[in-house]
Amino acid sequence: MTNRERFIKALRREPITGHVPHFELVFFLTMEAFGKVHPSQRHYGQWDQMSRTERNLHIDEMANIYIDTAKRYHHSAIFVHPNPSDLANTIIILEKIREISGDEYFILLHGDSTYGIPDGSSMVEFSMKMMEEPKALLEDAKRRNQEMVKYAEVFAKRPGLLDGFGLCADYCFNTNPFMSPEAFSQFVTPYLKELIAEYRKLGFYSIKHTDGNIMPILDQLAECEPDALHSIDPQAGVSLAEVKRLYGHKMCMIGNVNCGLLQTGTDEEVIQDVNRSLADGMPGYGYIFSTSNCAYTGLALKRYEMMHDIWYENGIYD
């Protein structure tokens, strides 16, 4: 099977043999790994002045960074962060990745329209709107969904280009969700459920990401029926084993190696945590191995590679 086929079988919670599928939302450590800046971190202030030849050279290099990362670390999927991010260039970078790698990898784009945690400058204003102008927020949530579905329809007309969407609105702090479960059921759940259903109609898979303590809203997330849930955050006290016990029959689990331990823990703590993640996630299939967030800037590459090597040795189905 291709990596893409194995990834899809995991999303469908079907039995597989060999290695547990592996991927990351983002692998920012490309400078240390390959001597090249990650595509999403580049600045193309003169993009519009470039010739088509210059643009193609940049796109070729970006596509190859994504593919080289997947090859080196045995990722089954590639989450593309287009740069430039307009629709035309997004299609071009996806086409280039498919041209080079064929159907080897499952390809995702960001595709979340739901309300996540507001940034610090707008948090108070948003909170007040939930109380004073709920109708306006609900109308905006509906509009955002409609726009995102129209965006997805463009890719649906290009079969084979894209496999799914990563829904990366963060809902939770380490202690609790930003919204109460009651507010979440009003302002997020209906729209998340609708968006995932529309993606499914278009033939796309959905991976719902949120950090933090998801337990107070876990039932609502499961109700929305994403194909997978990421990152099942151990730094927020979320147990992969427990989430899988409750809802592993409904959705695939992705995660949940503790990023904090990868950064600051001892080697022994990292080894123990990686093996814990595998032991919690592998039984019964429906599991994809990854960190509990991403391979972020500042994380030591040797620690990520330690995690990878443990997975490669121990994350194998008979």
C-alpha positions as CSV (number, residue, x, y, z in Angstrom):
1,M,0.0,0.0,0.0
2,T,1.0,3.6,-0.5
3,N,1.4,5.9,2.5
4,R,-1.8,7.6,1.4
5,E,-3.7,4.3,1.4
6,R,-2.4,3.4,4.9
7,F,-3.4,6.8,6.2
8,I,-6.9,6.4,4.8
9,K,-7.3,3.0,6.4
10,A,-6.3,4.5,9.7
11,L,-8.9,7.3,9.3
12,R,-11.5,4.6,8.6
13,R,-10.3,2.6,11.7
14,E,-9.6,-0.4,9.5
15,P,-6.9,-3.0,10.3
16,I,-3.4,-2.5,8.8
17,T,-0.1,-4.3,9.0
18,G,3.3,-2.8,9.4
19,H,4.0,0.6,10.9
20,V,1.4,2.9,12.5
21,P,0.9,5.8,10.1
22,H,2.8,9.0,11.2
23,F,2.5,12.6,10.3
24,E,2.8,16.2,11.7
25,L,0.6,19.2,11.2
26,V,3.8,21.2,10.6
27,F,7.4,20.2,10.6
28,F,9.2,23.6,11.1
29,L,12.6,22.1,11.6
30,T,13.6,22.1,7.9
31,M,16.5,24.4,8.4
32,E,18.2,22.1,10.8
33,A,17.1,19.0,8.8
34,F,17.7,20.2,5.2
35,G,19.3,23.6,5.4
36,K,16.2,25.2,4.0
37,V,13.6,27.5,5.5
38,H,10.1,26.0,5.9
39,P,7.8,27.1,3.0
40,S,5.3,28.8,5.4
41,Q,8.1,30.9,7.0
42,R,9.4,32.4,3.8
43,H,8.7,36.0,2.7
44,Y,8.0,36.7,-0.9
45,G,7.7,40.5,-1.0
46,Q,8.6,40.6,-4.7
47,W,6.5,37.6,-5.8
48,D,4.5,39.7,-8.2
49,Q,7.7,41.0,-9.8
50,M,9.1,37.5,-10.4
51,S,9.1,35.9,-13.8
52,R,7.1,32.6,-14.2
53,T,10.5,30.8,-14.3
54,E,11.5,32.3,-10.9
55,R,8.2,31.5,-9.3
56,N,8.3,27.9,-10.6
57,L,11.8,27.4,-9.1
58,H,10.5,28.6,-5.7
59,I,7.4,26.3,-6.0
60,D,9.6,23.4,-7.0
61,E,11.8,23.9,-3.9
62,M,8.8,24.2,-1.6
63,A,7.2,21.1,-3.0
64,N,10.4,19.2,-2.5
65,I,10.8,20.3,1.1
66,Y,7.4,18.9,1.9
67,I,8.2,15.6,0.1
68,D,11.7,15.3,1.5
69,T,10.3,15.8,5.1
70,A,7.7,13.1,4.5
71,K,10.3,10.7,3.1
72,R,12.9,11.2,5.8
73,Y,10.5,10.9,8.7
74,H,8.1,8.4,7.2
75,H,5.1,10.7,7.3
76,S,2.1,9.3,5.5
77,A,0.5,12.7,5.0
78,I,1.6,16.2,4.0
79,F,-0.2,19.2,5.4
80,V,0.5,22.0,2.9
81,H,0.7,25.6,4.1
82,P,0.6,27.5,0.8
83,N,2.9,30.4,0.3
84,P,1.8,32.6,-1.4
85,S,-1.7,31.5,-0.1
86,D,-4.0,32.8,-2.8
87,L,-6.1,30.2,-4.5
88,A,-4.2,30.1,-7.8
89,N,-0.8,29.5,-6.2
90,T,-2.3,27.0,-3.8
91,I,-3.5,24.9,-6.7
92,I,-0.1,25.2,-8.3
93,I,1.8,24.0,-5.2
94,L,-0.6,21.1,-4.8
95,E,-0.2,20.2,-8.5
96,K,3.6,20.2,-8.1
97,I,3.6,18.0,-5.0
98,R,1.3,15.5,-6.9
99,E,3.5,15.7,-10.0
100,I,6.6,14.8,-8.0
101,S,5.1,12.3,-5.5
102,G,2.1,10.9,-7.3
103,D,-0.4,9.4,-5.0
104,E,2.1,8.4,-2.4
105,Y,1.0,10.8,0.3
106,F,-2.3,12.0,1.8
107,I,-2.5,15.7,1.1
108,L,-4.3,18.2,3.4
109,L,-5.0,21.9,3.5
110,H,-6.2,24.1,6.4
111,G,-10.0,24.4,6.2
112,D,-11.6,25.5,9.5
113,S,-14.2,28.2,9.5
114,T,-15.4,27.8,13.2
115,Y,-14.7,30.2,16.0
116,G,-11.5,29.4,18.0
117,I,-10.0,31.2,20.9
118,P,-9.8,34.9,20.0
119,D,-6.4,36.6,20.2
120,G,-5.7,38.8,23.2
121,S,-6.7,42.0,21.4
122,S,-10.2,40.8,20.5
123,M,-11.0,38.3,23.3
124,V,-13.1,40.8,25.4
125,E,-15.0,42.1,22.4
126,F,-15.8,38.6,21.2
127,S,-16.9,37.6,24.7
128,M,-19.2,40.6,24.9
129,K,-20.7,39.8,21.5
130,M,-21.6,36.3,22.7
131,M,-23.7,37.9,25.4
132,E,-25.0,41.0,23.6
133,E,-25.0,40.2,19.9
134,P,-25.4,36.4,19.5
135,K,-27.5,36.7,16.4
136,A,-24.7,38.6,14.6
137,L,-22.1,36.0,15.6
138,L,-24.4,33.1,14.4
139,E,-25.0,34.8,11.1
140,D,-21.2,35.3,10.7
141,A,-20.6,31.7,11.5
142,K,-23.0,30.6,8.8
143,R,-21.3,33.0,6.3
144,R,-17.9,31.7,7.2
145,N,-19.0,28.1,6.6
146,Q,-20.5,29.0,3.2
147,E,-17.3,30.6,2.1
148,M,-15.2,27.6,3.2
149,V,-17.4,25.2,1.4
150,K,-17.1,27.2,-1.8
151,Y,-13.4,27.1,-1.4
152,A,-13.5,23.3,-1.0
153,E,-15.7,23.0,-4.1
154,V,-12.8,24.3,-6.2
155,F,-10.6,21.4,-5.2
156,A,-13.5,18.9,-5.5
157,K,-13.5,19.8,-9.2
158,R,-9.9,18.7,-9.5
159,P,-10.1,15.0,-8.5
160,G,-6.9,13.6,-6.9
161,L,-5.4,16.9,-6.0
162,L,-6.5,17.1,-2.4
163,D,-7.6,14.4,0.1
164,G,-8.9,16.4,3.0
165,F,-8.8,19.3,5.4
166,G,-7.2,20.0,8.7
167,L,-9.6,22.0,10.9
168,C,-7.2,23.9,13.1
169,A,-9.3,26.3,15.2
170,D,-8.2,25.9,18.8
171,Y,-11.0,25.7,21.3
172,C,-9.3,25.0,24.6
173,F,-6.8,26.2,27.1
174,N,-4.9,23.7,29.3
175,T,-7.6,24.0,32.0
176,N,-10.9,24.3,30.1
177,P,-12.4,25.3,26.8
178,F,-12.6,29.0,26.0
179,M,-16.4,28.7,25.7
180,S,-18.6,27.0,28.2
181,P,-20.1,23.7,26.8
182,E,-23.4,25.5,26.6
183,A,-22.0,28.4,24.5
184,F,-19.9,25.9,22.4
185,S,-23.1,24.1,21.5
186,Q,-24.6,27.3,20.3
187,F,-21.7,29.0,18.5
188,V,-19.5,26.2,17.3
189,T,-21.0,22.7,17.3
190,P,-23.7,23.2,14.7
191,Y,-21.3,24.8,12.3
192,L,-18.5,22.4,12.8
193,K,-20.9,19.5,12.2
194,E,-22.3,21.1,9.1
195,L,-18.8,21.9,7.7
196,I,-17.6,18.3,8.2
197,A,-20.7,17.0,6.6
198,E,-20.3,19.2,3.6
199,Y,-16.6,18.1,3.2
200,R,-17.7,14.5,3.3
201,K,-20.3,15.1,0.6
202,L,-17.5,16.6,-1.5
203,G,-15.3,13.5,-0.9
204,F,-12.9,15.0,1.6
205,Y,-11.7,13.7,5.0
206,S,-11.7,16.0,8.0
207,I,-9.1,16.0,10.8
208,K,-10.2,18.2,13.7
209,H,-7.3,19.7,15.6
210,T,-7.5,21.5,18.9
211,D,-5.0,21.8,21.8
212,G,-6.0,21.9,25.4
213,N,-8.5,20.3,27.7
214,I,-11.2,19.0,25.3
215,M,-12.9,16.8,27.9
216,P,-15.8,19.2,28.7
217,I,-16.7,19.4,24.9
218,L,-15.5,15.9,23.8
219,D,-19.0,14.6,23.4
220,Q,-19.8,17.6,21.1
221,L,-16.6,17.1,19.0
222,A,-17.6,13.4,18.6
223,E,-21.1,14.4,17.6
224,C,-19.7,16.4,14.7
225,E,-18.2,13.2,13.3
226,P,-14.7,14.2,12.1
227,D,-12.7,11.4,10.6
228,A,-10.0,12.1,13.2
229,L,-9.2,14.0,16.3
230,H,-5.8,15.7,16.9
231,S,-3.9,16.4,19.2
232,I,-5.4,14.8,22.4
233,D,-3.1,17.0,24.5
234,P,-1.3,15.4,27.4
235,Q,-0.1,18.7,28.6
236,A,-3.8,19.5,29.4
237,G,-4.2,16.2,31.2
238,V,-6.1,14.6,28.3
239,S,-5.6,10.8,28.2
240,L,-5.4,9.2,24.8
241,A,-6.4,5.9,26.2
242,E,-9.6,7.4,27.7
243,V,-10.6,9.4,24.7
244,K,-10.1,6.3,22.5
245,R,-12.1,4.2,25.0
246,L,-15.0,6.7,24.8
247,Y,-15.0,7.5,21.1
248,G,-12.4,5.3,19.3
249,H,-15.4,3.6,17.6
250,K,-16.4,6.9,16.0
251,M,-13.2,8.6,15.0
252,C,-9.5,8.0,14.5
253,M,-7.1,9.3,17.1
254,I,-4.0,11.4,16.2
255,G,-1.2,12.2,18.7
256,N,-0.2,12.5,21.5
257,V,3.5,12.6,22.3
258,N,4.0,15.2,25.0
259,C,5.7,18.2,23.3
260,G,6.7,19.6,26.7
261,L,8.7,16.5,27.4
262,L,10.2,16.6,23.9
263,Q,11.5,20.1,24.7
264,T,12.5,19.9,28.4
265,G,12.2,16.3,29.6
266,T,15.0,13.8,30.0
267,D,15.7,11.2,27.4
268,E,14.2,8.6,29.6
269,E,11.0,10.6,30.0
270,V,10.8,11.0,26.2
271,I,11.2,7.3,25.6
272,Q,8.6,6.5,28.2
273,D,6.1,8.9,26.8
274,V,6.5,7.9,23.1
275,N,6.0,4.2,24.1
276,R,3.0,5.3,26.2
277,S,1.4,7.0,23.2
278,L,1.9,3.9,21.1
279,A,0.5,1.6,23.8
280,D,-2.5,3.8,24.3
281,G,-3.2,4.4,20.6
282,M,-2.4,1.3,18.7
283,P,-4.9,-1.3,20.1
284,G,-7.9,-1.7,17.8
285,Y,-6.3,0.4,15.0
286,G,-7.7,3.8,14.2
287,Y,-4.6,5.5,15.3
288,I,-2.0,7.9,13.7
289,F,1.2,8.7,15.5
290,S,2.3,12.3,16.0
291,T,3.3,14.9,18.5
292,S,0.7,16.6,20.6
293,N,1.0,19.8,18.5
294,C,3.7,20.0,15.8
295,A,7.5,19.9,15.3
296,Y,7.7,23.6,16.2
297,T,10.5,26.1,15.9
298,G,12.8,25.8,18.8
299,L,12.3,22.1,19.3
300,A,15.6,20.2,19.1
301,L,15.8,18.1,16.0
302,K,17.6,15.4,17.8
303,R,14.6,15.0,20.1
304,Y,12.2,14.8,17.2
305,E,14.5,12.2,15.6
306,M,14.6,10.2,18.9
307,M,10.8,10.2,18.9
308,H,10.8,9.0,15.3
309,D,13.3,6.3,15.9
310,I,11.3,4.8,18.8
311,W,8.1,4.9,16.7
312,Y,10.0,3.2,13.8
313,E,11.2,0.4,16.1
314,N,8.1,-0.1,18.3
315,G,5.1,1.3,16.3
316,I,4.5,-1.8,14.2
317,Y,1.4,-4.0,13.9
318,D,1.9,-7.7,13.5
